[in-house]
Amino acid sequence: MFVTQDEELDDLAGQVQLLEQAKLRLEMNLEQLRKEHKKELTQRDEENEETRCNMTKKVKGKLPSVDRIDISKQKAASFNNDHFIVCRSQLENIQISIAKIR
């Protein structure tokens, strides 16, 4: 059973056609995967941007309470300073009174 050149060429041409079809399917699959990947990245970017915006709003919402805390701390520090001055003044008066008694 000898295979003629024409038969061999036909067989090779059929294999080439099958390989070209397989290549085309692979290229189409690759393009589909690229589109899906790009879509996923776009969705992830949108989700990240939404999260960033929400976190920014949340932080901005917390700023007034931080400002109130700062003001409270300033008031407390001022009160403590005023109280210290009054106590020191009273102590000086007591020391003067003790000195007069001696």
Summary of the structure (lengths in Angstrom):
residues: 102
radius of gyration: 42.9
end to end distance: 140.5
largest distance: 140.5
contacts: 192
relative contact order: 0.03
helix: 95%
strand: 0%
